[in-house]
Amino acid sequence: MSDWIDELFDDSEAHNYANPYHNARKYAARLVERSTLDFEEKEDLVGRLLDYDVEMTSDEIQDIIVAMQLNKMDPMQQYAPSKREIAAFIKKVCDL
């Protein structure tokens, strides 16, 4: 079979959706990518989040999510911000 078909049926820990923290870790990793951290810090944190051999409690994951929500980039610093993000940024800057 092709490699992409084998990946679909891969039963590794990265595809184990029975793990209750699986989606939270992926969400935290997406937030880290859009944060103001340095490249090396982002790379280390994303690597730790997506390495499912590393045990993380829900409190640790929640702390990372909150920290990354507080440290997210402004839409004007992002590559392709959405219209909603731009509108929210303008409202925030203009104090509307």
ABEGO torsion letter per residue (X at the ends): XBAAAAAAABABAAABAABAAAAAAAAAAAAAAABABBAAAAAAAAAAAABAABBBBAAAAAAAAAAAAAABBBAAABABBBAAAAAAAAAAAAGX
